[in-house]
């Protein structure tokens, strides 16, 4: 288990994943282990296929800088989480893909 940082969004007082759902929903439960749906995919850069996972970063500063990838950082937050079974995303050296993610409620309480 490793400490990681995840970019999330707060919508109507609910913590959600940015784009795709995890375990079938963008709304993420807290204090429970979430499992990624692993499948082979390519991103928009058209590079080789890679095994998907839950996006996270190992460094808080890099996670904050990662917010620059979005047109707006409105309602987006960086939360310290825990992850298991990490691998580096082949299309972005700063991003890691986790098979498992745990979001502690105490780390998001200020946003709810």
N, C-alpha and C positions, 0 to 999 in steps of 0.2 A: 504494500500500500504506500502510495506517495502523495504528498501534498501537491495540489495543482491549483490553477486558477481558471475559472470558467466565465466567459462572457454570457450573461443572461439578460432577460428583459423583464421589467415589471409592468404588467397590464392589469389595471383595476385591482391593485393590491395582491396580485397573484404572480408567482415566479414562473416564468416560461422559458423554454428553449427558443433561440433566435428564429430558426426557420423550420426545421423538421422535428417531428415528434420523437420522443424516446419512449419505448414500450407503448406506442400507439397514441401518445398525446403530447402536445407542446407544453401543457401544464405539468410541472414537475413536483412530485411528492418530496417532502423533506425528511431527513433522518431515516432514509432507506436506501439500499443499494439498487441502482438502476442499471439494467443490462442493455448494452448496445445490440442493435440488429446488425450483425456482421454480414456484409455482402460485397461482392466485387463491383467497383464503380470507377468512373473517371470523372474528373472535375472539368470545369469549363476550359481549362488550358489544353485539353485533348491529349494529355500525356498517357502513359501506360496505366492500366487498371491497378487499383490498390484495394486492400481490404478496409472497409469503412469502420468507423467507431465514433465515440463521443469526443468532439473537439475540446481540447483544453490546452493550457500553456503551463510551463513549469515555473515561470517567473512573473510576478505581479506587474512589473514595469512593462514587460513584453505584452502582457494581456491588455494593459491600458493603451499601449501603442497600437495594438491590434484593432482597437475601436476606430482607428483611422480608416479601416477598410469599409466602413459604413458611411452613408451620406450624412447621417446624423447619429449622435450618441444619445439622443432623447430616450429616456427610460431604460437605457442599457446600463448594466452594473457589472463589476468584476467581483466575483465571490471566490473565497478560498474554499476548496473542496478536497476530497480524497478520491484517488483513482487506483485501479488495479489493471494489470495487463496492458501497459502502455507501449506504443510504438510510434516512431516519428512519421508524420505525414510526408509522403514523398514529394509533394508539390509545394510544401512550405516548411522550412527547417525549424521555424519557431512553434509550429502547431504539432501537438501529439494527439493520437487517437487512443482512447481508452475503451476497453471492453466493459468496464464497470465504473460507475461514478456515484459518490455519496455527497449530498449537499446538506451540511449541518444546519439545522434551523437557526441556531444561535448566530450563524454568519450572515443571515439575511433578515433578521428581525427588524433592523433599522429601516428596511425598505418596505416593510409590510404595513 
